Amino acid sequence: MAKWRAQHSPEVLLPALRGWFQSDVGRTILLEERALIAAAISDTSTAKYNLLNLSVIPDRCPIDVNVYQRQFCLGGIGHYGLSQVLDVVCDFDELPVANESQDVVLLHHLLEFVGDPHRVLREVERVIVPHGKVVICGINPYSPLAMRGYLGRLKRSAMWQNHYLSLHRINDWLSLLGFDVNLVEYGFHRLPINSPGFFMTHKPAPKNLPMGGVFVLSATKYRAPMTPVQERPMRRAKILRHPTMVGATRTIKARADYE
C-alpha cells in the first residue's frame, strides 16, 4: 500500500492555499485553469444534467451556471469555515452521493492535498454515470512551478507538502477504474515569480506543450454496469440442438423437467 505524504491540518492548510492563490502567480494560474476547465466540461459528448465540483478552494473555482442544469459543490467542515459556496459538508472519500448519478465530476487541485488520492478517485468513479466524465486539475510535477515547490518543502510550507502525482500514475489509476483519457492540456507556461510583473503578462505558450505548471485532464468512464442474468442454467441448456449433443441434451432436458 502506498504511503502518502502527511498533510497539514485543515486549519493550517486551507488558509495557506487561499493566501497563495491570491498572489499574482496564483491568480494567473486560476485564470488560465478556468479557460481549460470550461472547455473540458462543455464537451458535447457528455450530458449536461449534473456536475459535481470538488475543490480545495471551492470559492476560487467557479463554474458557469448556464452549462449544467444542476451543480453541487462539496467540501469538508474546514472549507465551510472559509467559503459559503458549499452545498454539502462531507469527507471527499465518503461522498453522500448516489451511485452513478453525476454526469461530470471536477477535481480541482484535490488529489494533491488529500490523505489518500487513490481512495478519493475510487469514490469518484462510483458516483459517475457510464460514459460520464471526470476532469482533473493539478500541478505538473515536471515544470518550473513544481521546482518552486521543492524549495517550499524545505521551508515546510503547508502549500507545498502535497503529493506530486505524475500524469503517468493518474493514467494508470484511471485505466484500472475503467476510464479512457480523452485530452490533457497545460497552462501557466511561465516562471513562478511574482515580480517583476513581466513574468505574469507575457503571451502564454500552446496548451499542448507539456512544460506548463498545471494540467487539466479529462477522461470518460466506459465501464458499463453489469446486468444480472435471470435465466437458470438448466433452462438455458434446453436450447442445445447440435447432433453430437443429442444424448447430453436429452439428459439435461429430462433432469430439468424432473426438477
Phi, psi and omega in degrees: 000136182291142176255114185269152179298130180293133180265156174293162178294154180304330179295334179261317187291312187295315175298326178294319178296314181297319179295319181292319180287354173268354176285173180298318179296313182298317179295322178294319177299312180299321181297316180287327178295320182300321179294318179292320180293318180300320178292325182288319185275347180268011179299135183288350181283353184243141176295151186250051181257296186239133176231131179250121184253114179241117184213151175282344176227072189300328181286348180261002182234066180286146178244140180303122185289347183273352184278313184243147181292320180230133177230136180233136180242117183245152179189175181278175181296330176293324177294323181294329179291337181254346184217140180253021182262000183283140173269327182219140174259123184198177173271144183290337180266003175218074185284130177280059185232140182294154177299137174048058182237350184246133180283322180220137173238126179257125176250100185260101181052039182264314184299336183282340189235023175249164183293319182224093183297327180294321179295321178296319180294324176295322178293323177295320178299326181295323188268351182273137178289156172303136185070013170280181189225144169245136178242120185246128177242129182204177179274130179286116183291351179246065184207162175301328178296320178292324176298323174298328179293329178296324176294322178295329178292323178297330179270003180060037178288134182298327181296328188252011172272048186256172175276128174271099184260117179282158177296329178298316180292317179297320178298321178297314179300313181297321179297318179295330181271002176092023179256153175238120183290128181265315190204143172228124178233155186239150177223173180059064175273065184218168172279137183282065182236125183286328181217144002288163187294349181303324185292340180259358185243351182287164185293131181290158179276171178302148185290341181268003177283117190280025177252009179292153182292333180229158177230154173232117184247135175238138181219147183252138179274116182250005179275107183284152178293148180277136178255117182294142178275130184270340184286145175280146179303323181296320180293321179294330182293342182293340186278356180292127182225014181290140183305322182288348181251015184299312181296316180295321180295319180296322180293316181295318180297315180296321179293321179293319179294325178295322180287000000 
